[in-house]
Amino acid sequence: MSQDTLTTLKCSECGNRNFYTFKNKKKIQEKLELKKHCPKCKTHTVHNEGKKIK
């Protein structure tokens, strides 16, 4: 997989960037929103797609 499809997932509660995932930008136009476990909050929270950090 190429690096241009790599996106970060940011916690909506604390703003911590916890997860990296790949996204097909041709098929999915909107931003990703997944419910994942945040180790800082210690709960399952909604994680939104954020900017990629180089």
N, C-alpha and C positions, 0 to 999 in steps of 0.2 A: 504494500500500500504506500502511496505517496504522502508526503507531509502536508500537501495542500488540502487533504480531506480530514486531517487531524483537528479535532476541536476539544476544548476544555469544558468541563461541567462545573459550574459555580453554585455553591449552596445559597439558596434564597434567604436563609435566616442569618447566617454569620458572614457570608461573602467569601468563604474559604474555597479555593480551587482544589478539588479532591480527585477528580476523575478525568481521564482522557479517553476519547472515543473517536471512531471514524464515522464519517457521514458522506453519503452519496449526494453531492450538491446538485446533480442533474435531476434527481427524482424528488428530493426533499428541499423545498424552497424556504419553509418557515424554520424558525429556531427550535432546537430540541428542548424538550421539557420532560425530565424523567424523575421518578421518585427513587432516591438512593439513600443509603445510610451515610450520615456525616459523622466522622469520628470526633470532631470537635464538639458538636451539639449532642452527640450520643443518642440520636434519634433518626428516624427516617424522615427526610425532608425533601422538598422539591428542588431539583438541581436544574438550572437553566444553562443554556449554551452561552459561553463567554468568549472573550478574545483569546487568540492563541498567543502564548508567551514564547518567544524565541530564546 
